[in-house]
Amino acid sequence: MVDAVNQGSAPAARRKRADARRNQGALLDAAAAVFVTSGVEAPLRDIAARAGVGTATIYRHFPTRADLIVAVYRHQVESLAEAGPALLESSATPYAALKQWIDLFVDFVVTKQGLAAVLQSDDPCYDPLHSYFLERLEPVCARLLDRAAASGEIGSGQDAYELMRGVGGLCAGAGHARYDPRRLVEILVAGLRRPC
């Protein structure tokens, strides 16, 4: 009898945890979007409204604004890290996967610029984030480059760190009139192609 009760409650608990993870992901996506448009000091009520939750839900998951900022950054890095292998599986070619991943990376870098001031603050809670970013994303970018090179679509020997820095540099002007970093990044990535 006890086993039946425990078995019946386990799926409900797993469902609740899965729902909580989805809700937290939606909250982090909403916070990232608000940070891009309004900065990291945006009112929490704006984030809550965009996520469709109350502000108490934000505080329950993230007791401080710093906790929320760190979680947004980590969530975006993890999403980008997971996208690389998925794109290699679903894209027509490795180069197509690389292009799509770089497009997602541009979105991340533009969002990250909304976080830039706080990430460069003296608060030690932000110190490990840059290392975390490199540890998670550099190998993903390297794998995409290696696969595109192995397919003959790009030249071999491309450096993932260098490419990511280049994309980051091109995105630095985002938000200025008459400057489209995405178009410039497309030119950069097109330059990796081997001539036909």
C-alpha positions as semicolon CSV with decimal commas, in nm:
position;residue;x (nm);y (nm);z (nm)
1;M;0,000;0,000;0,000
2;V;0,281;0,239;0,088
3;D;0,452;0,160;-0,243
4;A;0,137;0,242;-0,438
5;V;0,106;0,576;-0,259
6;N;0,472;0,659;-0,320
7;Q;0,447;0,559;-0,685
8;G;0,137;0,771;-0,732
9;S;0,302;1,079;-0,584
10;A;0,632;1,045;-0,771
11;P;0,494;1,140;-1,116
12;A;0,309;1,435;-0,963
13;A;0,629;1,553;-0,795
14;R;0,824;1,512;-1,122
15;R;0,552;1,699;-1,311
16;K;0,564;1,980;-1,056
17;R;0,942;2,002;-1,082
18;A;0,919;2,005;-1,463
19;D;0,654;2,280;-1,443
20;A;0,870;2,477;-1,200
21;R;1,170;2,446;-1,434
22;R;0,960;2,565;-1,731
23;N;0,824;2,856;-1,526
24;Q;1,173;2,948;-1,413
25;G;1,297;2,932;-1,774
26;A;1,012;3,159;-1,886
27;L;1,096;3,398;-1,604
28;L;1,464;3,406;-1,703
29;D;1,375;3,462;-2,071
30;A;1,146;3,747;-1,969
31;A;1,416;3,901;-1,748
32;A;1,670;3,882;-2,031
33;A;1,431;4,057;-2,271
34;V;1,356;4,332;-2,018
35;F;1,728;4,374;-1,942
36;V;1,794;4,437;-2,314
37;T;1,530;4,707;-2,343
38;S;1,540;4,864;-1,995
39;G;1,867;4,761;-1,833
40;V;1,931;4,545;-1,530
41;E;1,776;4,799;-1,294
42;A;1,436;4,759;-1,463
43;P;1,149;4,725;-1,217
44;L;1,084;4,365;-1,120
45;R;0,714;4,422;-1,188
46;D;0,804;4,467;-1,559
47;I;0,981;4,129;-1,561
48;A;0,695;3,966;-1,370
49;A;0,437;4,109;-1,611
50;R;0,631;3,986;-1,914
51;A;0,665;3,639;-1,758
52;G;0,301;3,630;-1,650
53;V;0,385;3,582;-1,281
54;G;0,372;3,789;-0,966
55;T;0,675;3,965;-0,823
56;A;0,662;3,727;-0,526
57;T;0,747;3,445;-0,768
58;I;1,063;3,629;-0,872
59;Y;1,167;3,679;-0,510
60;R;1,092;3,316;-0,429
61;H;1,333;3,199;-0,701
62;F;1,581;3,488;-0,681
63;P;1,600;3,663;-0,343
64;T;1,829;3,938;-0,476
65;R;1,867;4,118;-0,808
66;A;2,222;3,981;-0,829
67;D;2,081;3,626;-0,803
68;L;1,847;3,702;-1,093
69;I;2,123;3,855;-1,307
70;V;2,355;3,558;-1,251
71;A;2,071;3,315;-1,326
72;V;1,981;3,498;-1,650
73;Y;2,341;3,488;-1,766
74;R;2,384;3,119;-1,681
75;H;2,050;3,030;-1,840
76;Q;2,147;3,199;-2,164
77;V;2,490;3,034;-2,168
78;E;2,334;2,690;-2,110
79;S;2,074;2,745;-2,383
80;L;2,348;2,842;-2,626
81;A;2,567;2,548;-2,524
82;E;2,278;2,305;-2,579
83;A;2,188;2,462;-2,913
84;G;2,522;2,374;-3,078
85;P;2,483;1,994;-3,078
86;A;2,112;2,022;-3,155
87;L;2,182;2,238;-3,460
88;L;2,448;1,996;-3,584
89;E;2,184;1,721;-3,573
90;S;1,903;1,918;-3,735
91;S;2,075;2,143;-3,990
92;A;2,132;2,054;-4,354
93;T;2,508;2,107;-4,325
94;P;2,761;2,181;-4,050
95;Y;2,815;2,529;-4,195
96;A;2,440;2,595;-4,174
97;A;2,452;2,485;-3,809
98;L;2,747;2,718;-3,747
99;K;2,563;3,013;-3,905
100;Q;2,251;2,949;-3,698
101;W;2,453;2,911;-3,378
102;I;2,642;3,235;-3,444
103;D;2,306;3,407;-3,495
104;L;2,200;3,284;-3,150
105;F;2,538;3,394;-3,014
106;V;2,471;3,745;-3,148
107;D;2,141;3,749;-2,957
108;F;2,329;3,644;-2,643
109;V;2,603;3,906;-2,685
110;V;2,349;4,185;-2,741
111;T;2,161;4,075;-2,427
112;K;2,489;4,049;-2,238
113;Q;2,563;4,412;-2,320
114;G;2,255;4,499;-2,119
115;L;2,430;4,322;-1,832
116;A;2,778;4,461;-1,905
117;A;2,790;4,736;-1,645
118;V;2,683;4,512;-1,363
119;L;2,904;4,222;-1,477
120;Q;3,204;4,454;-1,460
121;S;3,113;4,582;-1,113
122;D;3,310;4,507;-0,800
123;D;3,054;4,251;-0,679
124;P;3,243;3,920;-0,649
125;C;2,933;3,715;-0,732
126;Y;2,989;3,807;-1,099
127;D;3,360;3,716;-1,111
128;P;3,322;3,351;-1,222
129;L;3,078;3,426;-1,505
130;H;3,333;3,506;-1,777
131;S;3,524;3,182;-1,711
132;Y;3,196;2,992;-1,709
133;F;3,103;3,151;-2,043
134;L;3,433;3,043;-2,203
135;E;3,430;2,693;-2,051
136;R;3,079;2,622;-2,180
137;L;3,075;2,801;-2,516
138;E;3,426;2,785;-2,660
139;P;3,415;2,404;-2,699
140;V;3,071;2,425;-2,865
141;C;3,193;2,683;-3,115
142;A;3,511;2,479;-3,176
143;R;3,305;2,167;-3,248
144;L;3,088;2,356;-3,497
145;L;3,399;2,495;-3,669
146;D;3,566;2,153;-3,676
147;R;3,260;1,987;-3,826
148;A;3,226;2,260;-4,092
149;A;3,597;2,225;-4,174
150;A;3,571;1,844;-4,190
151;S;3,283;1,881;-4,439
152;G;3,501;2,105;-4,655
153;E;3,270;2,405;-4,619
154;I;3,526;2,623;-4,440
155;G;3,904;2,620;-4,413
156;S;4,057;2,424;-4,128
157;G;4,236;2,580;-3,834
158;Q;3,970;2,835;-3,739
159;D;3,996;2,946;-3,376
160;A;3,673;2,945;-3,176
161;Y;3,790;3,201;-2,921
162;E;3,901;3,438;-3,197
163;L;3,569;3,405;-3,379
164;M;3,369;3,461;-3,062
165;R;3,577;3,769;-2,977
166;G;3,528;3,900;-3,330
167;V;3,152;3,857;-3,307
168;G;3,154;4,025;-2,967
169;G;3,349;4,318;-3,107
170;L;3,107;4,362;-3,396
171;C;2,815;4,355;-3,154
172;A;2,966;4,630;-2,938
173;G;2,799;4,897;-3,151
174;A;2,451;4,746;-3,119
175;G;2,182;5,000;-3,051
176;H;2,338;5,280;-3,253
177;A;2,151;5,420;-3,552
178;R;2,271;5,297;-3,890
179;Y;2,466;5,011;-3,734
180;D;2,350;4,653;-3,780
181;P;2,582;4,410;-3,603
182;R;2,392;4,108;-3,734
183;R;2,464;4,206;-4,095
184;L;2,833;4,255;-4,018
185;V;2,850;3,920;-3,837
186;E;2,690;3,755;-4,142
187;I;2,970;3,902;-4,356
188;L;3,228;3,769;-4,109
189;V;3,081;3,419;-4,109
190;A;3,044;3,422;-4,488
191;G;3,416;3,497;-4,504
192;L;3,485;3,159;-4,345
193;R;3,342;2,979;-4,651
194;R;3,578;2,812;-4,889
195;P;3,538;2,939;-5,246
196;C;3,334;2,703;-5,462
